[in-house]
Amino acid sequence: MRRLRSKGLAAGRSETDLLLEAAALRPGLKVLDVASGAGEPALEEARRVGASGHVTGVDPSDTLVSLAQEYARVEGLRQVEFHVGSAEELSFPAESFDRVTCRFGAMYFSDLARAITEALRVLRPGGKIAWLVWGPVEQPFFLSTVFVAMRHAGLSRLPPEATQPFRFAETGTITRALSAGGFVDVHEVSKEVMWSWPGSPEEVCDVFFSGAPPFKRVIDALDAKARTRAAKEITESMRSFESNGHVSVPETVILATGRKPGLTPT
């Protein structure tokens, strides 16, 4: 488990760095990370705010929250805590945090407007929100995995749940949502980062088939023979991105930031 987590952290490092640089973290800040999963980027945030700061991670999965708590204990990070909860119903007083972050979680919020309202409520005046979401589906990783699996499964279009990760792909979508929710100085930028898995193309193929819940219906539509053929093609596609023991695939992501109205940005 820890070996795979270590590889996953390494693969997503450029994504985390992009988000946290935009959040302008510094020692002493109080940060809320929503949809924290198994603890990233909240654990890295805890390192950046230091012992004088504090980070709270929230995720609806008690299993993932338990993992995050374990990782924090192992690393001795006392300035971070994790709770089960949703972005739409935050159990924190108003004006509790200097930053609200989210990495690849906002696309799945069941009530986006409510999640934005809650983020605004718990931020202090001048506090900042920073969200990282997926760009368009037509990019190398998904073309080499999801669309390959679809073809072998005989599917002509993505199932509805598989389109959700890309709900903000159209320029201005997330900007309009944050602005409508009360944030000011909202900025949205498309960035290319590198997802670099420290392992073989075969491992990347295994990661795809074992994860990615939005694409479960695509994967489940493969019978044994089709899955074998799809896995072979996906692995070969990943070989074109392999170099020096890593599989490095360019990704297009969208970074959105905004500020709660207030006299002085924090």
Protein Blocks (a to p, Z undefined) as FASTA:
>chain_A
ZZmmmmmmmmmmmmmmmmmmmnopaehiacddehklnopaklmmmmmnommbccddddfb
lklmmmmmmmmmmnopakbccddddfklccbdehkbfbdcdehklmmpmblmlmmmmmmm
mpcehiacdddddddfbbfklmmmmmmmmmmnopabdcfklmmmmmmmpghklmmmmmmn
opahiacddddddddddbdfklmmmmmmmgomllmmmmmmpcfklmmmmmmmmmmmmmmm
ggehiacddddddddddddddfbdZZ
